């Protein structure tokens, strides 16, 4: 037998390069004159690369034989039969039978005789034999194209004699007659496959168009740069998302997320493997070889068993429930699930390398992974910690260090890929050892997150989805239906493993469903996982389609199932008015900046010593994705170790006979109110004291306004589970409070539940000998005796003040006002006489004279009177506490 190369040449990546007409003419002459059999070898690169054996690489070769009939097909079959003794070769013979073939022809008898021994070894591992009936030329072309996807080498006969007249119609389209009809189909330049065919992107043919447009040389694949940018996007996404995750998160939320995270991977994974080998007899080799079909099932099971943390973070952020109890539970479970999935993936790869390539390669890769882990944790981690310690507090980390970290990430990905591991392993490990938050975490976010999320990731998504062909799902449904079943089955198991532990812990049914849906959520973050598997199959297209549908359906379903405000609905009467006389007053005070500390301490010093104080330090989330709540009674990290919060901790600790607990909440600005409400519920507080967004200098002049704090206060007023006090500090209260001077406190009482709550709070101060209290009631000249319930309650709370007027503990006075202008004048004049004014935010229907003042309110979160006292035009140093009684019932 003579084997000659064809005249067609391809590039390394399987793209058509050129035709050698001289070589083609030589082959044609040989076919006419050769005294023996002729084999024309068309090499697209895949066969050469996998056939080349070294001590490091020893790949298996999949050989397919397409048998139609005739002496050339019988010769090809005889050649392939000799390959079955090679342990590296897997042979599959596919016979195409036309529905109208004549069985009496001599060639047909010889064909059956040559195939008889194959039929007896149908279930032998050496050669797999299968048959398929075709009815038209279209089905023949389809079969050839599908088979080309699955094999490294296709062996076909050149001529099929008179076995079927159906092939004669294809002769008109043959470009390389020396290869015959079937050989010409497999060697076609538009057959984009290294072994036969990858149909590529069918939607608008985007992949082929981009390849032409982005390449100046037709021999080069223009999609190469897109592929490189796509990989860079995946690397940076994995690294940045890992940096943003707090490693303490997974193990600081109790045993429930650990159980859910573990079971949500193990149960679907094992359940899927138990049914993976069912219906293998129905696998169509025209679609995919049995071994590859089973491997594809593993991909489906693994992808459905794992939970990708970026997807969960994305959904929680979009729904603004990242800080909720449900959000923390799902984040913790997702992180633990990711750890299991990564470990199993590495182990499975090493076992597969050991069995299918060589033990030495598996040992080498294992050693390489161990070296990578040691270098990351024993060398790079101390270096990163040194960078953090070298950076002065409050200063950004030097650019050279940030770029060095990113270069190390790229190098670790290249190292992982070189040793045949997933290229994301190195970035993942480096993300673990990189400290979240400032200085280095925030610097990485500032410099690279916008580039990654706005440029690289869209390219990655586009490049991956270009491979999709939705029509494949329709055409090949019979071949992939079991993969769809596996996806549904494992998804059901994952939902069950998420729901059952939640229900066991008495989590409400709707919230348990919401948690299980989040655990099953898929989005564009998963695309690069699918892209690394079988991107030429209908299953890949189906996975991408499901991810698209999932990303739209899950948020809608979650919005109807879960509302974080429901966490606070059941906490009724958390206010000061309804506090039992023998109960401790529990207060949550929030601080944003250093100047908030002295004001908060000065206010707390006015209250009786039998109070329980929770201090919550609010920090804007920078360089992290997952919110973190740090208890300073349990743990300290560098975010607060070298900051003013330790000074605050010491200052609050000096309060006599006060039980104090301190937390730091690092969270998103638009979710801070939810974090405050959560802590308030856990600490069973009656009132939350927050600073206003308005800032004054030491001498009492207006300095600046923080809109973010104002928005936070407005959100708190709507969603808090207890009463709210907004403290506006002009400096007078802080100055006198720290120097132990007597404090003059004034209460402007107009009417309504907020005024009654403010009065109840001030009454607690009368036990303090340093505090002198005056209650000024403003009465409209049009006000008459009323049976309105609010009016009756107002008089009730004021009765005891009138009785104690002579004791000098609380002074009480009344003033009649005739309209809005007089109210404003009276309030401004009263501000001159006191160090702290306590007022209610809303006054209900107590006085219609205030309606006109609402048009001039600059700070609606403070109400009419609070806005007047906090006005920047008011020439006074009086501090103001605006109180709102618990609103949510």
ChimeraX attribute file (.defattr): number of C-alpha atoms within 10 A of each C-alpha:
attribute: neighborCount
match mode: 1-to-1
recipient: residues
	/A:1	10
	/A:2	11
	/A:3	11
	/A:4	15
	/A:5	14
	/A:6	22
	/A:7	19
	/A:8	21
	/A:9	19
	/A:10	18
	/A:11	15
	/A:12	16
	/A:13	15
	/A:14	22
	/A:15	21
	/A:16	22
	/A:17	15
	/A:18	14
	/A:19	14
	/A:20	11
	/A:21	12
	/A:22	10
	/A:23	15
	/A:24	20
	/A:25	13
	/A:26	13
	/A:27	22
	/A:28	15
	/A:29	12
	/A:30	17
	/A:31	16
	/A:32	8
	/A:33	8
	/A:34	12
	/A:35	10
	/A:36	9
	/A:37	13
	/A:38	17
	/A:39	19
	/A:40	19
	/A:41	18
	/A:42	21
	/A:43	19
	/A:44	25
	/A:45	20
	/A:46	19
	/A:47	19
	/A:48	12
	/A:49	13
	/A:50	15
	/A:51	17
	/A:52	10
	/A:53	11
	/A:54	8
	/A:55	8
	/A:56	13
	/A:57	15
	/A:58	17
	/A:59	18
	/A:60	16
	/A:61	19
	/A:62	19
	/A:63	22
	/A:64	25
	/A:65	22
	/A:66	21
	/A:67	23
	/A:68	23
	/A:69	24
	/A:70	21
	/A:71	16
	/A:72	19
	/A:73	23
	/A:74	23
	/A:75	15
	/A:76	19
	/A:77	20
	/A:78	12
	/A:79	13
	/A:80	19
	/A:81	14
	/A:82	9
	/A:83	16
	/A:84	16
	/A:85	10
	/A:86	11
	/A:87	10
	/A:88	16
	/A:89	18
	/A:90	20
	/A:91	23
	/A:92	24
	/A:93	24
	/A:94	20
	/A:95	17
	/A:96	20
	/A:97	18
	/A:98	19
	/A:99	12
	/A:100	12
	/A:101	12
	/A:102	11
	/A:103	11
	/A:104	8
	/A:105	11
	/A:106	10
	/A:107	18
	/A:108	18
	/A:109	12
	/A:110	15
	/A:111	17
	/A:112	15
	/A:113	12
	/A:114	16
	/A:115	16
	/A:116	11
	/A:117	10
	/A:118	19
	/A:119	15
	/A:120	10
	/A:121	13
	/A:122	15
	/A:123	11
	/A:124	11
	/A:125	11
	/A:126	19
	/A:127	21
	/A:128	20
	/A:129	20
	/A:130	15
	/A:131	14
	/A:132	14
	/A:133	13
	/A:134	17
	/A:135	13
	/A:136	12
	/A:137	16
	/A:138	11
	/A:139	13
	/A:140	19
	/A:141	17
	/A:142	13
	/A:143	19
	/A:144	20
	/A:145	21
	/A:146	19
	/A:147	24
	/A:148	25
	/A:149	22
	/A:150	25
	/A:151	24
	/A:152	24
	/A:153	23
	/A:154	24
	/A:155	21
	/A:156	25
	/A:157	24
	/A:158	22
	/A:159	19
	/A:160	22
	/A:161	15
	/A:162	14
	/A:163	19
	/A:164	17
	/A:165	14
	/A:166	16
	/A:167	17
	/A:168	11
	/A:169	11
	/A:170	18
	/A:171	13
	/A:172	8
	/A:173	11
	/A:174	17
	/A:175	15
	/A:176	18
	/A:177	14
	/A:178	20
	/A:179	25
	/A:180	18
	/A:181	25
	/A:182	23
	/A:183	23
	/A:184	19
	/A:185	23
	/A:186	24
	/A:187	24
	/A:188	17
	/A:189	19
	/A:190	14
	/A:191	20
	/A:192	21
	/A:193	25
	/A:194	23
	/A:195	26
	/A:196	26
	/A:197	23
	/A:198	20
	/A:199	19
	/A:200	20
	/A:201	20
	/A:202	16
	/A:203	14
	/A:204	10
	/A:205	14
	/A:206	17
	/A:207	20
	/A:208	18
	/A:209	13
	/A:210	16
	/A:211	18
	/A:212	17
	/A:213	13
	/A:214	16
	/A:215	15
	/A:216	11
	/A:217	11
	/A:218	15
	/A:219	17
	/A:220	19
	/A:221	22
	/A:222	20
	/A:223	19
	/A:224	14
	/A:225	13
	/A:226	19
	/A:227	15
	/A:228	13
	/A:229	19
	/A:230	22
	/A:231	20
	/A:232	19
	/A:233	24
	/A:234	22
	/A:235	25
	/A:236	25
	/A:237	23
	/A:238	22
	/A:239	24
	/A:240	28
	/A:241	21
	/A:242	25
	/A:243	29
	/A:244	25
	/A:245	27
	/A:246	19
	/A:247	16
	/A:248	10
	/A:249	19
	/A:250	23
	/A:251	15
	/A:252	11
	/A:253	15
	/A:254	11
	/A:255	11
	/A:256	17
	/A:257	26
	/A:258	21
	/A:259	17
	/A:260	28
	/A:261	29
	/A:262	21
	/A:263	21
	/A:264	32
	/A:265	27
	/A:266	20
	/A:267	17
	/A:268	27
	/A:269	23
	/A:270	15
	/A:271	16
	/A:272	24
	/A:273	17
	/A:274	10
	/A:275	12
	/A:276	18
	/A:277	11
	/A:278	11
	/A:279	9
	/A:280	13
	/A:281	8
	/A:282	11
	/A:283	18
	/A:284	17
	/A:285	25
	/A:286	20
	/A:287	22
	/A:288	20
	/A:289	20
	/A:290	18
	/A:291	12
	/A:292	13
	/A:293	21
	/A:294	18
	/A:295	15
	/A:296	20
	/A:297	23
	/A:298	18
	/A:299	20
	/A:300	23
	/A:301	25
	/A:302	22
	/A:303	21
	/A:304	28
	/A:305	29
	/A:306	24
	/A:307	29
	/A:308	23
	/A:309	24
	/A:310	24
	/A:311	20
	/A:312	24
	/A:313	22
	/A:314	16
	/A:315	21
	/A:316	23
	/A:317	17
	/A:318	11
	/A:319	17
	/A:320	17
	/A:321	21
	/A:322	28
	/A:323	25
	/A:324	21
	/A:325	16
	/A:326	21
	/A:327	24
	/A:328	21
	/A:329	23
	/A:330	28
	/A:331	28
	/A:332	27
	/A:333	30
	/A:334	30
	/A:335	27
	/A:336	24
	/A:337	28
	/A:338	19
	/A:339	16
	/A:340	17
	/A:341	22
	/A:342	15
	/A:343	10
	/A:344	13
	/A:345	14
	/A:346	16
	/A:347	13
	/A:348	12
	/A:349	16
	/A:350	20
	/A:351	13
	/A:352	14
	/A:353	20
	/A:354	15
	/A:355	10
	/A:356	13
	/A:357	17
	/A:358	16
	/A:359	16
	/A:360	14
	/A:361	19
	/A:362	22
	/A:363	14
	/A:364	14
	/A:365	20
	/A:366	18
	/A:367	13
	/A:368	18
	/A:369	19
	/A:370	12
	/A:371	11
	/A:372	18
	/A:373	17
	/A:374	13
	/A:375	12
	/A:376	21
	/A:377	15
	/A:378	11
	/A:379	11
	/A:380	18
	/A:381	18
	/A:382	13
	/A:383	14
	/A:384	18
	/A:385	14
	/A:386	11
	/A:387	16
	/A:388	21
	/A:389	12
	/A:390	11
	/A:391	15
	/A:392	11
	/A:393	14
	/A:394	10
	/A:395	9
	/A:396	14
	/A:397	21
	/A:398	14
	/A:399	13
	/A:400	8
	/A:401	15
	/A:402	18
	/A:403	14
	/A:404	11
	/A:405	19
	/A:406	19
	/A:407	12
	/A:408	17
	/A:409	23
	/A:410	20
	/A:411	15
	/A:412	23
	/A:413	22
	/A:414	18
	/A:415	19
	/A:416	21
	/A:417	15
	/A:418	13
	/A:419	17
	/A:420	16
	/A:421	21
	/A:422	18
	/A:423	21
	/A:424	22
	/A:425	24
	/A:426	27
	/A:427	27
	/A:428	23
	/A:429	20
	/A:430	26
	/A:431	24
	/A:432	21
	/A:433	18
	/A:434	22
	/A:435	25
	/A:436	26
	/A:437	23
	/A:438	23
	/A:439	24
	/A:440	26
	/A:441	22
	/A:442	21
	/A:443	20
	/A:444	23
	/A:445	21
	/A:446	13
	/A:447	13
	/A:448	16
	/A:449	19
	/A:450	11
	/A:451	14
	/A:452	20
	/A:453	14
	/A:454	11
	/A:455	14
	/A:456	24
	/A:457	24
	/A:458	16
	/A:459	21
	/A:460	24
	/A:461	19
	/A:462	16
	/A:463	23
	/A:464	24
	/A:465	23
	/A:466	19
	/A:467	24
	/A:468	26
	/A:469	22
	/A:470	17
	/A:471	13
	/A:472	18
	/A:473	20
	/A:474	11
	/A:475	11
	/A:476	14
	/A:477	15
	/A:478	13
	/A:479	19
	/A:480	24
	/A:481	13
	/A:482	18
	/A:483	24
	/A:484	15
	/A:485	11
	/A:486	23
	/A:487	21
	/A:488	14
	/A:489	17
	/A:490	27
	/A:491	23
	/A:492	15
	/A:493	23
	/A:494	28
	/A:495	21
	/A:496	19
	/A:497	23
	/A:498	28
	/A:499	24
	/A:500	16
	/A:501	17
	/A:502	23
	/A:503	15
	/A:504	10
	/A:505	10
	/A:506	10
	/A:507	15
	/A:508	11
	/A:509	13
	/A:510	15
	/A:511	20
	/A:512	25
	/A:513	23
	/A:514	25
	/A:515	26
	/A:516	24
	/A:517	22
	/A:518	26
	/A:519	31
	/A:520	24
	/A:521	21
	/A:522	28
	/A:523	22
	/A:524	20
	/A:525	21
	/A:526	19
	/A:527	21
	/A:528	19
	/A:529	14
	/A:530	19
	/A:531	19
	/A:532	11
	/A:533	14
	/A:534	16
	/A:535	19
	/A:536	19
	/A:537	24
	/A:538	24
	/A:539	26
	/A:540	26
	/A:541	23
	/A:542	19
	/A:543	21
	/A:544	25
	/A:545	16
	/A:546	13
	/A:547	19
	/A:548	14
	/A:549	12
	/A:550	18
	/A:551	17
	/A:552	12
	/A:553	12
	/A:554	18
	/A:555	19
	/A:556	12
	/A:557	13
	/A:558	20
	/A:559	12
	/A:560	10
	/A:561	15
	/A:562	19
	/A:563	15
	/A:564	20
	/A:565	17
	/A:566	10
	/A:567	16
	/A:568	18
	/A:569	13
	/A:570	11
	/A:571	14
	/A:572	13
	/A:573	18
	/A:574	24
	/A:575	24
	/A:576	24
	/A:577	19
	/A:578	11
	/A:579	15
	/A:580	9
	/A:581	9
	/A:582	7
	/A:583	9
	/A:584	15
	/A:585	23
	/A:586	24
	/A:587	23
	/A:588	26
	/A:589	25
	/A:590	21
	/A:591	22
	/A:592	17
	/A:593	13
	/A:594	13
	/A:595	15
	/A:596	21
	/A:597	24
	/A:598	21
	/A:599	24
	/A:600	23
	/A:601	20
	/A:602	20
	/A:603	17
	/A:604	21
	/A:605	19
	/A:606	21
	/A:607	19
	/A:608	17
	/A:609	18
	/A:610	15
	/A:611	17
	/A:612	17
	/A:613	21
	/A:614	22
	/A:615	23
	/A:616	24
	/A:617	22
	/A:618	21
	/A:619	20
	/A:620	16
	/A:621	21
	/A:622	19
	/A:623	24
	/A:624	25
	/A:625	23
	/A:626	25
	/A:627	25
	/A:628	20
	/A:629	18
	/A:630	18
	/A:631	14
	/A:632	16
	/A:633	10
	/A:634	8
	/A:635	8
	/A:636	12
	/A:637	9
	/A:638	14
	/A:639	17
	/A:640	15
	/A:641	10
	/A:642	13
	/A:643	13
	/A:644	12
	/A:645	22
	/A:646	13
	/A:647	13
	/A:648	20
	/A:649	17
	/A:650	10
	/A:651	13
	/A:652	23
	/A:653	15
	/A:654	12
	/A:655	16
	/A:656	11
	/A:657	12
	/A:658	17
	/A:659	15
	/A:660	19
	/A:661	18
	/A:662	21
	/A:663	21
	/A:664	21
	/A:665	20
	/A:666	22
	/A:667	24
	/A:668	22
	/A:669	15
	/A:670	14
	/A:671	20
	/A:672	24
	/A:673	22
	/A:674	23
	/A:675	23
	/A:676	24
	/A:677	23
	/A:678	21
	/A:679	18
	/A:680	25
	/A:681	18
	/A:682	8
	/A:683	16
	/A:684	17
	/A:685	25
	/A:686	25
	/A:687	27
	/A:688	26
	/A:689	22
	/A:690	25
	/A:691	25
	/A:692	26
	/A:693	20
	/A:694	21
	/A:695	21
	/A:696	18
	/A:697	11
	/A:698	13
	/A:699	10
	/A:700	18
	/A:701	17
	/A:702	17
	/A:703	11
	/A:704	11
	/A:705	13
	/A:706	11
	/A:707	12
	/A:708	12
	/A:709	19
	/A:710	19
	/A:711	16
	/A:712	20
	/A:713	23
	/A:714	16
	/A:715	17
	/A:716	22
	/A:717	23
	/A:718	12
	/A:719	19
	/A:720	27
	/A:721	33
	/A:722	28
	/A:723	27
	/A:724	29
	/A:725	27
	/A:726	23
	/A:727	27
	/A:728	27
	/A:729	28
	/A:730	26
	/A:731	23
	/A:732	20
	/A:733	27
	/A:734	21
	/A:735	16
	/A:736	15
	/A:737	23
	/A:738	13
	/A:739	9
	/A:740	11
	/A:741	12
	/A:742	15
	/A:743	21
	/A:744	18
	/A:745	24
	/A:746	25
	/A:747	24
	/A:748	22
	/A:749	23
	/A:750	24
	/A:751	23
	/A:752	22
	/A:753	23
	/A:754	25
	/A:755	26
	/A:756	28
	/A:757	25
	/A:758	27
	/A:759	23
	/A:760	17
	/A:761	19
	/A:762	22
	/A:763	15
	/A:764	14
	/A:765	22
	/A:766	18
	/A:767	13
	/A:768	16
	/A:769	11
	/A:770	16
	/A:771	20
	/A:772	18
	/A:773	23
	/A:774	21
	/A:775	21
	/A:776	18
	/A:777	17
	/A:778	21
	/A:779	19
	/A:780	20
	/A:781	13
	/A:782	12
	/A:783	12
	/A:784	9
	/A:785	7
	/A:786	9
	/A:787	8
	/A:788	10
	/A:789	9
	/A:790	18
	/A:791	18
	/A:792	12
	/A:793	14
	/A:794	18
	/A:795	12
	/A:796	12
	/A:797	15
	/A:798	16
	/A:799	10
	/A:800	10
	/A:801	18
	/A:802	13
	/A:803	10
	/A:804	13
	/A:805	14
	/A:806	11
	/A:807	9
	/A:808	12
	/A:809	19
	/A:810	21
	/A:811	17
	/A:812	20
	/A:813	13
	/A:814	13
	/A:815	12
	/A:816	15
	/A:817	18
	/A:818	14
	/A:819	18
	/A:820	18
	/A:821	13
	/A:822	13
	/A:823	22
	/A:824	17
	/A:825	12
	/A:826	15
	/A:827	18
	/A:828	18
	/A:829	12
	/A:830	16
	/A:831	21
	/A:832	13
	/A:833	14
	/A:834	22
	/A:835	25
	/A:836	25
	/A:837	26
	/A:838	26
	/A:839	31
	/A:840	29
	/A:841	27
	/A:842	23
	/A:843	23
	/A:844	15
	/A:845	14
	/A:846	19
	/A:847	19
	/A:848	14
	/A:849	18
	/A:850	19
	/A:851	11
	/A:852	13
	/A:853	16
	/A:854	14
	/A:855	9
	/A:856	11
	/A:857	17
	/A:858	15
	/A:859	18
	/A:860	14
	/A:861	22
	/A:862	30
	/A:863	20
	/A:864	25
	/A:865	27
	/A:866	27
	/A:867	20
	/A:868	23
	/A:869	27
	/A:870	26
	/A:871	17
	/A:872	17
	/A:873	10
	/A:874	16
	/A:875	13
	/A:876	21
	/A:877	23
	/A:878	25
	/A:879	24
	/A:880	30
	/A:881	28
	/A:882	28
	/A:883	31
	/A:884	29
	/A:885	29
	/A:886	24
	/A:887	19
	/A:888	19
	/A:889	12
